[in-house]
Every structure is written in C-alpha cells, then in structure tokens.
Amino acid sequence: MTEKKSATVNNSITQSKPIAVKQEAPILIWYNKNNDEKNQEGIFTYFNNSQECIQTIEQSTKSIFLILNSSSATDILSRTHSLKQIDTIFIHCQSSREQQRCQYLLEHYSKIFDLFLDRQLLLDTIQENVILYQHQSGNEYLRSAERYKQQNQLNHALKYTHKALDIYRKTLPNQNHPLIARCLNNLGTIYDAQGDVNRSFEYYEQAVKMYRNISPALSKQSVPNLLKK
C-alpha cells in the first residue's frame, strides 16, 4: 500500500499553544534475574528477585519506567504490565537472536517501547522519555514522533505518536482538533509502512472523519480524494 496523506488543513504544532504540565520524574527500575548489577548510571534501582521487584512496583505511588533484560523479561511482564504504576517498559537484548526471539512481545504488551541491543542507545532513549514524561507535552511527543518517522525508526515513531494522541485527547477541550487528526493520520501512515493494512485503514478513516468535522468544505469529498497518494 502506498503512503497516503490526509487533506491539508491548518494543523501546525507551532500554532497550537503548548499543553505542558510539569510532572515528577518516573522511578527507573531494572530487573534482571541473572545479574547482580551495580547502579553504574546512578539512576536505576536494580532487582534480581522477581517477587521483590513486583512488590516494589505494586507499592509505588509514582509512575515507573521498567527496564527488563530479554532473558528474564517474561518472568514479570504478565504480572506487571497491567499495573497502573507502569508507564513504559524497555527491553535490553543481549544478542540479535534474543532481539528476534522477543519480537512477539511487542504485539502482546503495548507498554513496551522497543527492544534494544545497544546499551547506550537504550540509556539515551530512556533519558529522552523521562524528559518528555516530565513535560507531558503532546507537542513534544509529536515532534519526536515525526522526527523518528523521517529516520524510518517506525517503532519509536509509533509509540511517541500514541503518547501524543493520548495527551491531546486528555487535555484538548475540542476533540475535533487538527492535532488529534494529525496524530490519527500519522498513525495510519506508520501502520501502512509496517504493512498493517487493517490498522492503517482504521486510523486513516478516523482522521478523515475528523478532518471533515474540522473543515466542512471537505464533507463532500470521497475518502480516496482525502487520502492523497
């Protein structure tokens, strides 16, 4: 399927006032049953006991970024993913084979941001997510998402676009806002690029309906005309 773009409307991020509420930084917890890690970076709380890790998460009153090693990720994923304290999960893989083996987790657990081979890239991505989380700005998430999309890092683009969409839906008084439509259209484009035709059409269709509500002049146009190749 060729990439499609919704009809042009005035939806510039810069023309919308930033929606930002400063949040406290999330707690960073790293679980790996096979390693007694030292807190080398000075920012993580490490666990190698699954029960202690789960208990700490359950008792937390703050949001948590959970980092898991691929070899032990399934030990606690099913018991922690649905907890309200868990905001985002990152998985560190020790080999390309492990990364490939864990791909299915991305389909089953929506809070997983991505699978990382390179530790420094993982740390940089966590830091970026902490900053974005603290600002809680849909605009910043959307800018980052579109940057990653241009770089063809589609998993990152997908996660950030969903984050932006969630924030916009919670904070914008008008649910037929151009920025919400823009997120929906971008999600359609990303899923299209990933080969997920059904999800792609679902988000494109939502975007078209919203663009029609935003601009009555579009109401008489057909979907193919709105979704230009």
N, C-alpha and C positions, 0 to 999 in steps of 0.2 A: 504493500500500500504506500502510495506516495504521500509525502508530508503535506498536511493541509494547514491553512491558517484561517482563523475566523475573520470576518469582515472588519475593516479598520474602524475603530472608534477611539474617542479620546480617553485613553486609559493609562496615561503616563504615571509611573510611580512618583516622579518628582512633582506632579501636580496634585498629589494627594498628601494631606498632612500626615506626617509620621505618627503611627499609633504605637507608642512606646511606654511601657510600664516597667520600671527597673525592678528586677527580681533578684533575690539572693541566689548565689551560685549553687548549683546542684552538688550533692555529695558524689564523689567518684569512688566506686567500689570495683575492685578487680578480683575475680575468683578464678583460681587455677589449682585444682586438687593435686597436681603433680609437682608443684614448685613452692618452696618457702621463700617467696620474693621479699626483697628489701624494698623499702619505699624510695627507690632511686630518684624519682622525679619530685618527691616531696609533696605530692598532691593526691595520691591514691591511698585508700585503705585496702589492704590485701587480705584475702581469706584463702585457705586451702581446705577448710572444713565446710561442707555444703550446708549443714544444719545451722552452724553459727552465722554463715553468710545470709541465709534465708531469714533467720530470726532478726538479724540486724536490719534487714530491709523492711520487714514487717513492722518493726518498732519505730522506724524512722518517721519523723514529722516533716521531713524535707524531701524534695524530689531527688531522684538518683539517676546517674548515668552508670550503667553496669557494663563492665568490660569482662568478657569471657574468653578463655583460650579454647580453641576449636576442639581439643582433645577431651575437654570436660564440660563443654557448653550444655550438652543435653542433660547433665546432672541436675541442673536447677532451672533450665529455661521454662519448662512446663509449669513449674511451681511459682515462678516469679513474674512471668510476662504479663499476667493479668493484674498484678498488684498496682494500685493507684500511685504508689511511690516511684515506680519505674517509668522514667520519661523516655530514655533512649538506651539501646543496647548496641555495643560494638563487639565484634568478634575478631580476635587475633589468631591467625593461622600460621602454623609452623612450616608449612610447605605448600606448594602449588597443588599437590594431591589432596591435602587436607582442605584447601580452599574449594576445590572442585567438589569434594565429598559433602561439604556443608552448604552448597548452593540451595538445596531444598529448604533449608531453614528460613531463607528469605521469603519463601512463598507461604510458610506457615506462621511466621511470627512478624507481625507488621512493625513492631518497635525496633527491630534490628536495622541499624543504619546501613551497615555494609560489612563485608569480610575483608580483612586487611592482612597482607603478607608483610609489608614493611612497617616496622615498629614506629619509626619516626613519622611516617605518614599518618599512622593511627593517632599518635600523640598530637600532631598538628590539627587533625580533624576534630579530635575531642576538644582541643582548646578553642577552635573556631565555633564549635557547637555550644560551648559554655558561654562565650561572648554573645552569641545570638540568643541563647536562652535567657540571659540576664536582661537583654533589651526587650525581649518579647515583641519585636517589631516585624510585622508581616512584610513590610517593605524590604527590610534587610534580608529576610529569608528568600524573598522572591528575586532580589538582585543576585544573591548567591546561586540560587537555582538556575537562573538564566545563564550565569557565567559557566556553571558546570555543564549545562546543556550544550553550550558553544564548544566546550572542550570534549564533548562526547562522553562525559562521565555521567551516564544516564541514571545509575542508581542514586548517586548524590543528588542529581537534579530532581529526581522523583521524590525523595524524602523531603528536601527543602521546599518543594512546591506544595506538598501536602501540609507541611508545617505552616507555610504562609496562608494557605486556604483555611486551615483551622482557626488561625488567629483572626483573619479577616471576618470570618463568619461569627466569631465571638465578639468582635469589637466594632464592626461597622454597623451603624444603625440602619442603613439601607442594604438589604440582602440582594438587591439587583444592582450591585455596584460594579463598575468596569474592572476593578482589580480582582473581584471574585470571578468574573467572566474570564479574565485573562489567565487566572490560575487554572480554571477548568479547561480552557483551550490548550494551555501548555501541557497539562496532564494528558490530554488526548494526543498531542504531538509526541510526547515521550513514550507513551504506551505503544503508539504507532511504530516508533523507531525500534522498540523492543519486540515488535511482532505480536503484541497482544491486541488483536483486532477488536475483540468484544469490548474490552475496557476502553480502548481508544474511541470507539464509536459512542460508548456511554457518556464519556466526558465531552466529546465534541457536541453531542446532542444537547447536553446541559448548557454548554457555552452558547450554542445557537439560540436556545430559548431565552437565555438571559440577555444576549445582545439585542434580541427583538424587543424585549421589555425596556431596555435602555434606550433604544432608538426605534421608534415606531415606523420610521421610513423603511426599516429592514423587514417588517412584518409580512410583506407580500412577496419577498424573495424566497426561493426554494433553498433547501439545505445545500445542494451542490453549489449554488451560487455564493452562499455564505461561506462555505468551506472551500476557499480557493486553493487550487493546487500550486 
